[in-house]
Amino acid sequence: MRLFGSKNSQQGSDQLKVIKIPIDDGLISLRGLSPKRLRFEVEYGLERGSTDNSFLFSDVTIGNSDHNYKTAILVHPPGATYSKEFIPALKNTLKERIEKLQIIVGHVNPNRVNLLRELATLFPEVELFSSNPGAKLLKELWSQQKPNVFKNNSKGQTDIPSLPKIQIVRQEKEISTSSGHTICLIPAPTPRWPGGLIAFEKKLG
């Protein structure tokens, strides 16, 4: 599937969008599309737009014989650049009410933290998975904000949700889902992304 054509074919299409790509039972990709290069990609000179790929495991049951609860696992959410398009697509995909949203954070930056805050506000229980350096960055960035990023409440205070629980991945860790998928998490720090965390699905590769 060709996502972007030449510059001429992009004229008149300056809108961001998110499309759903089914991959397997209980697994879809939520792909953010931008007809323009996003700023973090300035080193790439093709000028044919940007993509941001997230993956959603939506059929997951976790618990024990006393209580099983519905959860979903979101891998590598995009930044807040895609917020207006991504959140409705995510909510529409999760048609059944879930009790927990687990989010695997591949790398941490302020733009992504802004989207994580929105998700923490919208869903009843959110849990983050990150590497140890990533967790430190999340804690540092969570309460920081630019003016007017969040609307003021009646008391004039900013509405920033509490930092969700963070599961720190210090070494290789596996998460199994009820749909038969196994997500392998591997810390992968680099000079550019010290909080890097790779997610590899073993069933499909």
Rosetta blueprint (number, residue, H / E / L):
1 M L
2 R L
3 L L
4 F L
5 G L
6 S L
7 K H
8 N H
9 S H
10 Q H
11 Q L
12 G L
13 S L
14 D L
15 Q L
16 L L
17 K E
18 V E
19 I E
20 K E
21 I E
22 P E
23 I E
24 D E
25 D L
26 G L
27 L E
28 I E
29 S E
30 L E
31 R E
32 G E
33 L E
34 S E
35 P L
36 K L
37 R L
38 L L
39 R H
40 F H
41 E H
42 V L
43 E L
44 Y L
45 G L
46 L L
47 E L
48 R L
49 G L
50 S E
51 T E
52 D E
53 N E
54 S E
55 F E
56 L E
57 F E
58 S E
59 D E
60 V E
61 T E
62 I E
63 G E
64 N L
65 S L
66 D L
67 H L
68 N E
69 Y E
70 K E
71 T E
72 A E
73 I E
74 L E
75 V E
76 H L
77 P L
78 P L
79 G L
80 A H
81 T H
82 Y H
83 S H
84 K H
85 E H
86 F H
87 I H
88 P H
89 A H
90 L H
91 K H
92 N H
93 T H
94 L L
95 K L
96 E L
97 R L
98 I L
99 E L
100 K E
101 L E
102 Q E
103 I E
104 I E
105 V L
106 G L
107 H L
108 V L
109 N L
110 P H
111 N H
112 R H
113 V H
114 N H
115 L H
116 L H
117 R H
118 E H
119 L H
120 A H
121 T H
122 L H
123 F L
124 P L
125 E L
126 V E
127 E E
128 L E
129 F E
130 S E
131 S E
132 N H
133 P H
134 G H
135 A H
136 K H
137 L H
138 L H
139 K H
140 E H
141 L H
142 W H
143 S L
144 Q L
145 Q L
146 K L
147 P L
148 N L
149 V L
150 F L
151 K L
152 N E
153 N L
154 S L
155 K L
156 G L
157 Q L
158 T E
159 D L
160 I L
161 P L
162 S L
163 L L
164 P L
165 K E
166 I E
167 Q E
168 I E
169 V E
170 R L
171 Q L
172 E L
173 K E
174 E E
175 I E
176 S E
177 T L
178 S L
179 S L
180 G L
181 H L
182 T E
183 I E
184 C E
185 L E
186 I E
187 P E
188 A L
189 P L
190 T L
191 P L
192 R L
193 W L
194 P L
195 G L
196 G L
197 L E
198 I E
199 A E
200 F E
201 E E
202 K L
203 K L
204 L L
205 G L
